[in-house]
């Protein structure tokens, strides 16, 4: 017996496979699963016997004759319609004014105290009294727009409307102030231009012809080379034997044909304005040397920010990156990026795109409708949304497409063209030094190099040694460096580098 007592049986591990060794008092019981599918589901009863749950439809028909009290029906909500769950902090708030149907919103022309051109056919409401009754109470004080301009273009929708509305809901106009007012912001999108762009009635003949001419010239080069090679091979003959007469006649035929062609008669003056390409000396020039250049900062470099930077000494400012396709579509949000304040004496717009025809049309549109000193092509955006569409930094790996864009855009511009790019697409596989000399030959007046690759994004430090090596290839032409300019000391250290025309302020 003693020997049997000495021998102890091993403890049985009651844990399931995959469970961590946690004390029982800390282990939570398994969650009960409720069956929601139709059909019979056996569930254990209190006494351990299986209990059958019948189909909900059958149970509903069985209890159809049983009447429940009204309070139980209201609490259960069985007869209440199911409402869509609303997300957000304030669920009790109704839909905003812009989310209401058009029939419940006031006509935009009437809200500006103007005459509606559609009259009874207008899809908006013309009940001004209902709009004013539903509108929140006006704020105290004088309308700042009316005080500065002399007329508030918000009209009835203004939160200070009582300061410039009459009893008959008519907008007051101070002619003395309005006659002295001068707009301080340029490059705004008018309704006429927006309608023209959205209906595709804008004349892009000049841009389309330039792109077509460049494409034909590029495609004609290999054809001409092959034709010249075939002609030389067919016209060669042995020196010891005389050439056949048909070869001599074929070689002399083009000269006789040109000589016998009658001259073309013209009537009036013949102009080639649409075909003449301005020489570099005829284009508008901008002195980019030794200027304080504020980078086009996306989501940061808006108009108020640039005004503050101009107050502190910035010389050159550039708008945020704008997509060429959305500018051509008349998107209001995208046209807000090209606005210019009167204090910006040297101002440019940065555009991004992946196709020569789109970029050329956008350059023509901006030059003809906006007051700009230069246009910048974005070849450094590392965002996946832009890169996967072939724009931004993706152009650095597509040299032929890159050349077509720069050449065609420069052909329709009378103002300087600048290019902002990175060191390359992939880290330590840089090709900016190969593209830099070509960009000036393609038509760029200024090139800015960010000392990081697309793969690097904004991690690690910018390679200013590589920027210095590229600056020697600029050969005295305008070349700016960019990257890690976060203080005055960084700016002065980068400014002393030889070959640089200036430094762009950005991270």
C-alpha positions as CSV (number, residue, x, y, z in Angstrom):
1,X,0.0,0.0,0.0
2,X,2.8,2.3,0.8
3,X,4.4,1.7,-2.6
4,X,1.1,2.4,-4.3
5,X,0.7,5.6,-2.4
6,X,4.2,6.7,-3.3
7,X,3.4,6.3,-7.0
8,X,1.4,9.4,-8.0
9,X,-0.5,9.7,-11.2
10,X,0.4,12.6,-13.6
11,X,-2.0,15.5,-13.5
12,X,-4.4,15.6,-16.4
13,X,-4.2,18.8,-18.5
14,X,-7.7,19.9,-19.0
15,X,-6.8,22.8,-21.3
16,X,-7.7,22.7,-24.9
17,X,-5.0,22.9,-27.6
18,X,-4.1,26.5,-28.3
19,X,-5.1,28.0,-24.9
20,X,-2.6,29.9,-22.9
21,X,-2.0,28.7,-19.3
22,X,-4.1,31.3,-17.5
23,X,-5.6,30.8,-14.0
24,X,-9.1,29.7,-14.0
25,X,-10.3,32.7,-12.0
26,X,-9.2,34.9,-14.9
27,X,-10.7,32.9,-17.7
28,X,-13.9,34.2,-19.1
29,X,-16.6,31.8,-20.1
30,X,-17.3,31.3,-23.8
31,X,-19.8,33.6,-25.4
32,X,-23.2,32.2,-26.1
33,X,-24.1,32.1,-29.8
34,X,-27.7,33.0,-30.8
35,X,-29.0,31.2,-33.9
36,X,-30.8,33.7,-36.2
37,X,-31.4,31.5,-39.1
38,X,-34.8,30.1,-39.7
39,X,-35.5,26.5,-38.9
40,X,-35.5,24.3,-35.8
41,X,-32.4,24.7,-33.6
42,X,-32.0,22.4,-30.6
43,X,-31.1,24.3,-27.5
44,X,-30.6,22.8,-24.0
45,X,-33.4,23.4,-21.5
46,X,-33.0,24.0,-17.8
47,X,-33.2,20.2,-17.1
48,X,-30.7,19.3,-19.8
49,X,-33.2,18.0,-22.4
50,X,-33.1,19.5,-25.9
51,X,-35.7,22.0,-26.6
52,X,-36.9,22.7,-30.2
53,X,-37.2,26.3,-31.4
54,X,-39.8,26.5,-34.1
55,X,-39.7,28.6,-37.3
56,X,-40.4,32.3,-36.6
57,X,-43.1,32.3,-39.3
58,X,-44.8,29.4,-37.8
59,X,-44.7,30.9,-34.3
60,X,-46.1,34.1,-35.7
61,X,-49.1,32.3,-37.3
62,X,-49.7,30.4,-34.1
63,X,-49.9,33.5,-32.0
64,X,-51.8,35.6,-34.6
65,X,-55.0,35.3,-32.7
66,X,-53.5,36.3,-29.3
67,X,-53.9,40.0,-28.6
68,X,-51.1,41.8,-26.8
69,X,-51.5,45.0,-24.8
70,X,-50.8,48.2,-26.6
71,X,-48.0,49.1,-24.3
72,X,-46.1,45.8,-25.0
73,X,-46.5,46.5,-28.8
74,X,-45.1,50.0,-28.4
75,X,-42.2,48.7,-26.3
76,X,-41.3,45.9,-28.6
77,X,-41.4,48.1,-31.7
78,X,-42.5,45.2,-33.8
79,X,-44.9,47.3,-35.8
80,X,-42.6,50.4,-35.9
81,X,-40.8,51.1,-39.2
82,X,-37.1,50.4,-39.2
83,X,-35.1,53.6,-39.5
84,X,-31.6,53.8,-41.0
85,X,-29.0,54.1,-38.4
86,X,-27.3,57.5,-38.5
87,X,-23.7,57.9,-37.7
88,X,-22.0,60.9,-36.1
89,X,-21.9,62.8,-32.9
90,X,-25.1,64.7,-33.1
91,X,-27.7,62.2,-34.4
92,X,-30.7,64.3,-33.5
93,X,-29.6,67.1,-35.9
94,X,-31.5,67.0,-39.2
95,X,-30.0,67.2,-42.6
96,X,-28.0,70.2,-43.6
97,X,-29.4,72.9,-45.9
98,X,-27.3,71.7,-48.8
99,X,-28.6,68.1,-48.4
100,X,-32.2,69.1,-48.8
101,X,-34.0,68.6,-52.1
102,X,-33.7,71.4,-54.6
103,X,-37.5,72.2,-54.2
104,X,-36.8,73.1,-50.5
105,X,-33.8,75.3,-51.1
106,X,-34.0,79.0,-52.2
107,X,-32.9,79.8,-55.7
108,X,-29.2,80.9,-55.7
109,X,-30.0,83.9,-57.8
110,X,-32.7,85.1,-55.4
111,X,-30.4,84.5,-52.4
112,X,-28.0,87.0,-54.0
113,X,-31.0,89.4,-54.5
114,X,-30.8,89.0,-58.3
115,X,-33.5,88.2,-60.8
116,X,-34.0,84.5,-61.6
117,X,-33.7,83.8,-65.4
118,X,-35.7,80.6,-65.3
119,X,-38.9,82.0,-63.6
120,X,-41.5,79.2,-63.2
121,X,-39.2,76.6,-64.7
122,X,-36.6,77.0,-61.9
123,X,-36.2,73.8,-59.9
124,X,-35.5,75.8,-56.7
125,X,-37.9,77.5,-54.4
126,X,-38.8,81.2,-54.7
127,X,-40.4,81.6,-51.3
128,X,-38.2,84.2,-49.7
129,X,-40.4,84.6,-46.6
130,X,-40.1,80.8,-45.8
131,X,-36.4,81.0,-46.3
132,X,-36.0,83.9,-43.9
133,X,-38.3,82.2,-41.3
134,X,-36.2,79.0,-41.5
135,X,-32.8,80.8,-41.5
136,X,-31.0,81.1,-38.1
137,X,-31.0,84.5,-36.4
138,X,-28.5,87.0,-37.9
139,X,-25.4,87.9,-36.0
140,X,-24.9,91.3,-34.4
141,X,-22.6,93.8,-36.0
142,X,-21.9,95.1,-39.5
143,X,-21.2,92.8,-42.4
144,X,-17.4,93.0,-43.2
145,X,-17.9,92.3,-46.9
146,X,-20.5,95.2,-47.2
147,X,-18.2,97.5,-45.2
148,X,-15.2,96.7,-47.5
149,X,-16.8,96.3,-50.9
150,X,-20.0,98.3,-50.6
151,X,-22.2,95.3,-51.6
152,X,-22.5,91.9,-50.1
153,X,-22.7,89.2,-52.8
154,X,-24.1,86.7,-50.2
155,X,-27.4,88.7,-50.0
156,X,-30.0,86.9,-48.1
157,X,-27.7,84.1,-47.0
158,X,-25.3,86.4,-45.2
159,X,-25.2,86.0,-41.4
160,X,-25.0,89.8,-41.1
161,X,-27.9,90.3,-43.5
162,X,-29.9,92.7,-41.3
163,X,-27.1,95.2,-41.7
164,X,-27.5,95.5,-45.5
165,X,-31.1,94.3,-46.2
166,X,-34.2,96.4,-46.4
167,X,-37.6,95.6,-45.0
168,X,-38.6,94.2,-48.4
169,X,-35.5,91.9,-48.4
170,X,-33.6,93.9,-50.9
171,X,-29.9,94.2,-50.8
172,X,-28.5,97.6,-50.2
173,X,-25.5,99.0,-52.2
174,X,-23.1,101.7,-51.1
175,X,-22.1,103.2,-54.4
176,X,-19.5,105.5,-52.9
177,X,-17.6,102.5,-51.4
178,X,-18.3,100.3,-54.4
179,X,-16.8,102.8,-56.8
180,X,-13.6,103.0,-54.9
181,X,-13.2,99.2,-54.3
182,X,-10.5,97.4,-56.3
183,X,-10.3,93.6,-56.1
184,X,-7.1,92.3,-54.4
185,X,-7.3,88.8,-55.7
186,X,-6.9,87.6,-59.3
187,X,-7.3,84.4,-61.3
188,X,-10.8,83.6,-60.1
189,X,-13.1,81.3,-62.0
190,X,-16.0,83.1,-63.5
191,X,-19.3,81.5,-64.3
192,X,-18.9,82.1,-68.0
193,X,-15.5,80.4,-68.1
194,X,-16.8,77.5,-66.0
195,X,-19.7,77.0,-68.3
196,X,-17.5,77.1,-71.3
197,X,-15.1,74.5,-69.9
198,X,-17.9,72.2,-68.7
199,X,-19.6,72.3,-72.1
200,X,-16.3,71.9,-73.9
201,X,-16.6,75.0,-75.9
202,X,-13.2,76.5,-75.2
203,X,-10.9,76.9,-78.2
204,X,-7.8,74.6,-77.7
205,X,-6.8,74.7,-81.4
206,X,-3.4,76.1,-80.7
207,X,-2.5,73.5,-78.1
208,X,-3.9,70.6,-80.2
209,X,-2.0,71.7,-83.3
210,X,1.3,72.0,-81.4
211,X,0.9,68.5,-79.9
212,X,0.0,67.0,-83.3
213,X,2.9,68.7,-85.0
214,X,5.4,67.4,-82.4
215,X,3.9,63.9,-82.7
216,X,4.2,64.0,-86.5
217,X,7.7,65.2,-86.3
218,X,8.7,62.5,-83.8
219,X,7.0,59.8,-85.9
220,X,8.5,61.1,-89.2
221,X,12.1,60.8,-88.0
222,X,12.4,56.9,-88.1
223,X,10.3,56.9,-91.4
224,X,12.6,59.4,-93.1
225,X,15.7,57.5,-91.9
226,X,14.4,54.2,-93.3
227,X,13.4,55.9,-96.6
228,X,16.8,57.5,-96.9
229,X,18.5,54.1,-96.2
230,X,16.3,52.4,-98.9
231,X,17.1,55.1,-101.4
232,X,20.8,54.9,-100.9
233,X,20.7,51.1,-101.2
234,X,18.6,51.2,-104.4
235,X,20.7,53.9,-106.1
236,X,24.1,52.3,-105.5
237,X,25.7,50.7,-108.4
238,X,29.0,49.0,-109.1
239,X,31.9,51.4,-110.1
240,X,33.1,49.1,-112.9
241,X,29.7,49.0,-114.6
242,X,27.6,51.9,-115.8
243,X,24.4,52.8,-113.9
244,X,21.2,51.7,-115.6
245,X,19.2,54.5,-117.2
246,X,16.1,53.9,-115.0
247,X,18.2,54.7,-111.9
248,X,19.4,57.9,-113.4
249,X,15.9,58.9,-114.4
250,X,14.5,58.1,-111.0
251,X,17.2,60.2,-109.3
252,X,16.5,63.2,-111.5
253,X,12.7,62.9,-111.4
254,X,12.2,64.8,-108.1
255,X,14.1,67.9,-109.3
256,X,12.1,68.0,-112.5
257,X,8.8,67.5,-110.7
258,X,9.6,70.4,-108.3
259,X,10.7,72.6,-111.2
260,X,7.6,71.9,-113.2
261,X,5.1,72.4,-110.3
262,X,3.1,75.6,-110.8
263,X,3.2,78.2,-108.1
264,X,0.4,78.4,-105.6
265,X,-1.7,81.6,-105.9
266,X,-2.7,83.3,-102.7
267,X,-5.1,86.2,-102.1
268,X,-4.3,88.7,-99.4
269,X,-1.8,88.5,-96.6
270,X,-0.6,85.1,-95.5
271,X,0.1,84.8,-91.8
272,X,1.6,82.0,-89.8
273,X,0.7,83.2,-86.3
274,X,-0.6,79.7,-85.3
275,X,2.6,78.0,-86.5
276,X,5.2,80.5,-85.4
277,X,7.0,79.4,-82.2
278,X,8.4,82.3,-80.1
279,X,12.1,82.4,-79.8
280,X,13.6,82.3,-76.2
281,X,14.5,86.0,-76.7
282,X,10.9,86.9,-77.4
283,X,9.4,85.2,-74.3
284,X,8.8,87.0,-71.1
285,X,11.9,86.7,-68.9
286,X,11.9,86.4,-65.1
287,X,15.1,87.0,-63.0
288,X,15.2,83.9,-60.8
289,X,18.8,84.5,-59.6
290,X,19.3,84.7,-55.8
291,X,15.6,84.8,-54.9
292,X,13.8,83.5,-51.8
293,X,11.6,80.9,-53.4
294,X,8.6,79.6,-51.3
295,X,7.9,76.0,-52.4
296,X,4.4,75.0,-53.6
297,X,3.3,73.3,-50.4
298,X,0.3,71.1,-50.8
299,X,-2.5,71.7,-48.2
300,X,-0.3,74.4,-46.6
301,X,0.7,76.9,-49.2
302,X,-2.7,78.5,-49.7
303,X,-3.3,82.2,-50.3
304,X,-3.4,83.4,-46.7
305,X,-0.2,81.5,-45.9
306,X,1.6,83.0,-48.9
307,X,0.5,86.5,-47.9
308,X,2.1,85.9,-44.5
309,X,5.3,84.6,-46.1
310,X,5.4,87.6,-48.5
311,X,5.2,89.9,-45.5
312,X,8.3,88.2,-44.0
313,X,10.4,88.5,-47.2
314,X,9.5,85.8,-49.7
315,X,10.4,86.8,-53.3
316,X,8.8,84.0,-55.4
317,X,5.6,82.2,-54.5
318,X,3.8,79.3,-56.2
319,X,0.4,77.9,-55.8
320,X,-0.3,74.4,-54.6
321,X,-0.2,71.5,-57.0
322,X,-3.3,71.5,-59.2
323,X,-4.4,68.7,-61.4
324,X,-4.6,69.6,-65.1
325,X,-7.7,67.4,-65.8
326,X,-9.7,69.1,-63.0
327,X,-8.7,72.6,-64.1
328,X,-9.9,71.7,-67.6
329,X,-13.2,70.5,-66.1
330,X,-13.8,73.8,-64.3
331,X,-13.6,72.4,-60.8
332,X,-14.1,75.2,-58.4
333,X,-12.0,73.6,-55.7
334,X,-9.0,73.2,-58.1
335,X,-9.3,76.7,-59.5
336,X,-9.0,78.1,-55.9
337,X,-5.4,76.9,-56.0
338,X,-4.4,79.3,-58.8
339,X,-5.7,82.5,-57.0
340,X,-3.2,85.3,-56.8
341,X,-3.0,88.2,-54.3
342,X,-1.8,91.6,-55.4
343,X,1.2,91.4,-53.1
344,X,2.7,88.4,-55.0
345,X,4.9,90.1,-57.5
346,X,6.5,86.9,-58.9
347,X,3.8,84.2,-58.8
348,X,3.5,80.9,-60.6
349,X,1.1,77.9,-60.8
350,X,2.2,74.3,-60.5
351,X,0.3,71.7,-62.5
352,X,0.5,67.9,-62.7
353,X,-0.6,65.5,-65.4
354,X,0.4,62.4,-67.3
355,X,-0.5,63.3,-71.0
356,X,1.0,65.9,-73.3
357,X,-2.4,67.0,-74.8
358,X,-3.9,67.5,-71.3
359,X,-0.9,69.4,-70.0
360,X,-0.6,71.6,-73.1
361,X,-4.3,72.5,-73.0
362,X,-4.0,73.4,-69.4
363,X,-1.0,75.6,-70.0
364,X,-2.8,77.4,-72.8
365,X,-5.9,77.9,-70.6
366,X,-3.9,79.3,-67.6
367,X,-1.9,81.6,-69.8
368,X,-4.9,83.1,-71.5
369,X,-7.2,83.4,-68.5
370,X,-4.8,84.1,-65.6
371,X,-2.1,86.6,-64.6
372,X,1.0,84.4,-64.2
373,X,4.7,84.9,-64.3
374,X,5.6,81.3,-64.9
375,X,4.1,77.8,-64.9
376,X,5.8,74.9,-63.0
377,X,5.4,71.2,-63.9
378,X,5.3,68.8,-61.0
379,X,7.6,65.9,-61.5
380,X,8.3,65.2,-57.8
381,X,5.0,64.2,-56.2
382,X,5.4,60.8,-54.5
383,X,1.8,60.2,-53.7
384,X,0.5,56.8,-54.9
385,X,-2.7,58.3,-56.3
386,X,-0.6,60.6,-58.6
387,X,2.2,58.2,-59.3
388,X,0.0,55.3,-60.4
389,X,-1.7,57.5,-63.0
390,X,1.7,58.2,-64.6
391,X,2.0,61.8,-63.3
392,X,4.3,63.4,-60.7
393,X,7.6,61.5,-60.1
394,X,6.5,58.7,-62.5
395,X,7.6,60.9,-65.4
396,X,11.2,60.5,-64.4
397,X,11.1,56.9,-65.5
398,X,9.3,57.6,-68.8
399,X,11.7,59.9,-70.6
400,X,9.9,60.0,-73.9
401,X,6.6,61.0,-72.3
402,X,8.4,63.5,-70.1
403,X,10.0,65.1,-73.2
404,X,6.7,65.3,-75.0
405,X,5.1,67.1,-72.1
406,X,7.8,69.7,-71.5
407,X,8.3,70.4,-75.3
408,X,4.6,70.7,-76.0
409,X,3.9,72.9,-73.0
410,X,6.8,75.2,-73.7
411,X,5.6,75.6,-77.3
412,X,2.3,77.3,-76.3
413,X,3.7,79.5,-73.6
414,X,5.0,83.1,-73.7
415,X,6.1,82.9,-70.1
416,X,8.9,80.9,-68.5
417,X,8.5,77.2,-67.8
418,X,10.0,75.6,-64.7
419,X,10.2,71.9,-63.7
420,X,10.4,70.6,-60.1
421,X,11.7,67.0,-59.8
422,X,13.3,64.6,-57.4
423,X,16.6,62.6,-57.6
424,X,14.8,59.6,-59.1
425,X,12.1,57.1,-58.5
426,X,14.0,54.5,-56.6
427,X,16.6,55.0,-53.9
428,X,20.2,55.1,-55.1
429,X,19.0,54.6,-58.7
430,X,19.0,58.3,-59.5
431,X,18.7,59.8,-63.0
432,X,18.2,63.5,-62.3
433,X,21.7,64.2,-63.5
434,X,20.9,62.6,-66.9
435,X,17.6,64.5,-67.3
436,X,18.9,67.9,-66.1
437,X,20.8,69.0,-69.3
438,X,18.0,67.7,-71.5
439,X,15.3,69.8,-69.7
440,X,16.9,73.1,-70.8
441,X,17.1,71.9,-74.4
442,X,13.4,70.8,-74.2
443,X,12.3,74.4,-73.2
444,X,12.6,74.7,-69.4
445,X,13.9,78.0,-68.0
446,X,14.3,76.9,-64.3
447,X,14.8,73.4,-62.8
448,X,14.4,72.7,-59.1
449,X,15.8,69.5,-57.6
450,X,14.6,68.0,-54.4
451,X,17.4,65.9,-52.8
452,X,15.3,62.8,-52.1
453,X,13.9,60.0,-54.3
454,X,10.3,59.0,-54.7
455,X,10.9,55.8,-52.7
456,X,12.5,57.9,-49.9
457,X,9.5,60.2,-49.6
458,X,10.4,62.6,-46.8
459,X,12.4,60.1,-44.7
460,X,16.1,60.6,-44.0
461,X,18.0,63.8,-45.0
462,X,18.2,65.3,-48.4
463,X,21.4,64.7,-50.3
464,X,22.8,68.1,-50.9
465,X,26.1,66.6,-52.3
466,X,24.1,65.2,-55.2
467,X,22.4,68.6,-55.7
468,X,25.8,70.2,-55.8
469,X,27.0,67.7,-58.5
470,X,23.9,68.4,-60.5
471,X,24.4,72.2,-60.2
472,X,27.6,71.9,-62.1
473,X,25.7,70.4,-65.0
474,X,23.3,73.4,-65.2
475,X,26.1,75.4,-66.9
476,X,25.1,78.8,-65.5
477,X,21.4,78.3,-66.1
478,X,18.7,78.8,-63.4
479,X,18.9,75.9,-61.0
480,X,17.5,75.7,-57.5
481,X,18.0,73.2,-54.7
482,X,15.4,72.0,-52.2
483,X,15.2,69.8,-49.2
484,X,15.6,70.1,-45.4
485,X,15.5,74.0,-45.4
486,X,14.1,74.3,-41.9
487,X,16.0,77.2,-40.4
488,X,18.1,80.3,-41.3
489,X,21.3,78.3,-40.8
490,X,20.2,75.6,-43.3
491,X,19.3,78.3,-45.8
492,X,22.7,80.0,-45.5
493,X,24.7,76.7,-45.7
494,X,22.8,75.7,-48.9
495,X,23.1,79.1,-50.4
496,X,26.9,79.0,-50.4
497,X,27.0,76.0,-52.7
498,X,28.4,76.9,-56.0
499,X,26.3,76.6,-59.1
500,X,23.0,77.2,-57.4
501,X,20.8,80.1,-58.5
502,X,18.9,80.0,-55.3
503,X,17.3,77.8,-52.6
504,X,13.6,76.8,-52.4
505,X,12.2,76.9,-48.8
506,X,10.6,73.6,-47.9
507,X,11.1,70.4,-45.9
